[in-house]
Amino acid sequence: MLANQWHMMHTNMNATKCLNPKCQSKAKVRGLCSAYYVRANEVIKKGLTTWKKLEATKRVLPPQRQRTDTVQWLLGRVA
């Protein structure tokens, strides 16, 4: 797989910039740039909110694919 193909698979195609209105960086995951995705994940791990709540308030986008796909690929079970 070419690096460009990998990048396109892992870049959110629904948003060109981060959903945070104060940020001008390119969206990477769930409509957030890398920095805001890390911050969202930290807040979730602390138990202050959930991905579902963030999706409901339009703070993040739903996941583009299932995590199990990545695990299966890493284990060589999916071409």
ChimeraX commands (.cxc) that place a marker at each C-alpha (Angstrom):
marker #1 position 0.00,0.00,0.00 radius 0.5
marker #1 position 1.36,3.38,-0.95 radius 0.5
marker #1 position 1.84,6.00,1.77 radius 0.5
marker #1 position -0.65,8.27,-0.02 radius 0.5
marker #1 position -3.32,5.54,0.04 radius 0.5
marker #1 position -2.71,4.97,3.76 radius 0.5
marker #1 position -3.00,8.70,4.45 radius 0.5
marker #1 position -6.29,8.97,2.53 radius 0.5
marker #1 position -7.75,6.01,4.45 radius 0.5
marker #1 position -6.89,7.61,7.78 radius 0.5
marker #1 position -7.88,11.20,6.98 radius 0.5
marker #1 position -11.43,12.27,7.66 radius 0.5
marker #1 position -12.89,13.09,4.26 radius 0.5
marker #1 position -15.98,14.84,5.72 radius 0.5
marker #1 position -14.11,17.81,7.19 radius 0.5
marker #1 position -11.18,19.72,5.78 radius 0.5
marker #1 position -10.34,21.51,9.02 radius 0.5
marker #1 position -10.71,20.70,12.67 radius 0.5
marker #1 position -14.26,20.99,14.04 radius 0.5
marker #1 position -12.99,23.23,16.84 radius 0.5
marker #1 position -13.83,26.73,15.53 radius 0.5
marker #1 position -10.68,28.17,17.12 radius 0.5
marker #1 position -8.44,25.73,15.21 radius 0.5
marker #1 position -7.32,25.99,11.59 radius 0.5
marker #1 position -5.44,22.69,11.47 radius 0.5
marker #1 position -6.45,19.86,9.17 radius 0.5
marker #1 position -8.89,17.29,10.55 radius 0.5
marker #1 position -7.38,13.83,11.03 radius 0.5
marker #1 position -9.68,11.68,13.18 radius 0.5
marker #1 position -13.39,12.14,14.00 radius 0.5
marker #1 position -13.24,15.63,12.50 radius 0.5
marker #1 position -10.53,16.80,14.90 radius 0.5
marker #1 position -6.90,17.67,14.33 radius 0.5
marker #1 position -4.36,15.51,16.12 radius 0.5
marker #1 position -3.98,17.88,19.07 radius 0.5
marker #1 position -7.71,18.18,19.79 radius 0.5
marker #1 position -8.25,14.45,19.29 radius 0.5
marker #1 position -5.65,13.76,21.99 radius 0.5
marker #1 position -7.37,16.27,24.30 radius 0.5
marker #1 position -10.79,14.71,23.65 radius 0.5
marker #1 position -9.40,11.26,24.38 radius 0.5
marker #1 position -7.91,12.50,27.67 radius 0.5
marker #1 position -11.26,13.98,28.76 radius 0.5
marker #1 position -12.99,10.70,27.90 radius 0.5
marker #1 position -10.43,8.63,29.81 radius 0.5
marker #1 position -11.01,10.84,32.86 radius 0.5
marker #1 position -14.70,9.92,32.65 radius 0.5
marker #1 position -15.90,13.47,32.04 radius 0.5
marker #1 position -17.75,12.58,28.82 radius 0.5
marker #1 position -18.04,9.85,26.17 radius 0.5
marker #1 position -17.56,9.64,22.41 radius 0.5
marker #1 position -21.34,9.19,22.06 radius 0.5
marker #1 position -22.04,12.42,23.98 radius 0.5
marker #1 position -19.48,14.30,21.89 radius 0.5
marker #1 position -21.06,12.92,18.70 radius 0.5
marker #1 position -24.55,13.96,19.89 radius 0.5
marker #1 position -23.39,17.54,20.47 radius 0.5
marker #1 position -21.58,17.62,17.09 radius 0.5
marker #1 position -18.19,18.11,18.76 radius 0.5
marker #1 position -16.80,15.05,16.92 radius 0.5
marker #1 position -17.84,12.91,13.98 radius 0.5
marker #1 position -18.69,9.21,14.27 radius 0.5
marker #1 position -15.80,6.82,13.67 radius 0.5
marker #1 position -15.19,6.06,10.01 radius 0.5
marker #1 position -14.49,2.36,10.48 radius 0.5
marker #1 position -14.28,-0.25,13.17 radius 0.5
marker #1 position -11.10,-0.57,15.21 radius 0.5
marker #1 position -11.23,-4.35,14.76 radius 0.5
marker #1 position -10.45,-3.80,11.07 radius 0.5
marker #1 position -7.11,-2.28,12.04 radius 0.5
marker #1 position -6.35,-5.07,14.50 radius 0.5
marker #1 position -7.17,-7.69,11.89 radius 0.5
marker #1 position -4.97,-5.92,9.34 radius 0.5
marker #1 position -2.08,-5.66,11.80 radius 0.5
marker #1 position -2.35,-9.40,12.46 radius 0.5
marker #1 position -2.24,-10.09,8.73 radius 0.5
marker #1 position -5.77,-11.45,8.55 radius 0.5
marker #1 position -7.08,-8.84,6.09 radius 0.5
marker #1 position -5.44,-7.93,2.81 radius 0.5
marker link #1:1,2 radius 0.2
marker link #1:2,3 radius 0.2
marker link #1:3,4 radius 0.2
marker link #1:4,5 radius 0.2
marker link #1:5,6 radius 0.2
marker link #1:6,7 radius 0.2
marker link #1:7,8 radius 0.2
marker link #1:8,9 radius 0.2
marker link #1:9,10 radius 0.2
marker link #1:10,11 radius 0.2
marker link #1:11,12 radius 0.2
marker link #1:12,13 radius 0.2
marker link #1:13,14 radius 0.2
marker link #1:14,15 radius 0.2
marker link #1:15,16 radius 0.2
marker link #1:16,17 radius 0.2
marker link #1:17,18 radius 0.2
marker link #1:18,19 radius 0.2
marker link #1:19,20 radius 0.2
marker link #1:20,21 radius 0.2
marker link #1:21,22 radius 0.2
marker link #1:22,23 radius 0.2
marker link #1:23,24 radius 0.2
marker link #1:24,25 radius 0.2
marker link #1:25,26 radius 0.2
marker link #1:26,27 radius 0.2
marker link #1:27,28 radius 0.2
marker link #1:28,29 radius 0.2
marker link #1:29,30 radius 0.2
marker link #1:30,31 radius 0.2
marker link #1:31,32 radius 0.2
marker link #1:32,33 radius 0.2
marker link #1:33,34 radius 0.2
marker link #1:34,35 radius 0.2
marker link #1:35,36 radius 0.2
marker link #1:36,37 radius 0.2
marker link #1:37,38 radius 0.2
marker link #1:38,39 radius 0.2
marker link #1:39,40 radius 0.2
marker link #1:40,41 radius 0.2
marker link #1:41,42 radius 0.2
marker link #1:42,43 radius 0.2
marker link #1:43,44 radius 0.2
marker link #1:44,45 radius 0.2
marker link #1:45,46 radius 0.2
marker link #1:46,47 radius 0.2
marker link #1:47,48 radius 0.2
marker link #1:48,49 radius 0.2
marker link #1:49,50 radius 0.2
marker link #1:50,51 radius 0.2
marker link #1:51,52 radius 0.2
marker link #1:52,53 radius 0.2
marker link #1:53,54 radius 0.2
marker link #1:54,55 radius 0.2
marker link #1:55,56 radius 0.2
marker link #1:56,57 radius 0.2
marker link #1:57,58 radius 0.2
marker link #1:58,59 radius 0.2
marker link #1:59,60 radius 0.2
marker link #1:60,61 radius 0.2
marker link #1:61,62 radius 0.2
marker link #1:62,63 radius 0.2
marker link #1:63,64 radius 0.2
marker link #1:64,65 radius 0.2
marker link #1:65,66 radius 0.2
marker link #1:66,67 radius 0.2
marker link #1:67,68 radius 0.2
marker link #1:68,69 radius 0.2
marker link #1:69,70 radius 0.2
marker link #1:70,71 radius 0.2
marker link #1:71,72 radius 0.2
marker link #1:72,73 radius 0.2
marker link #1:73,74 radius 0.2
marker link #1:74,75 radius 0.2
marker link #1:75,76 radius 0.2
marker link #1:76,77 radius 0.2
marker link #1:77,78 radius 0.2
marker link #1:78,79 radius 0.2
view
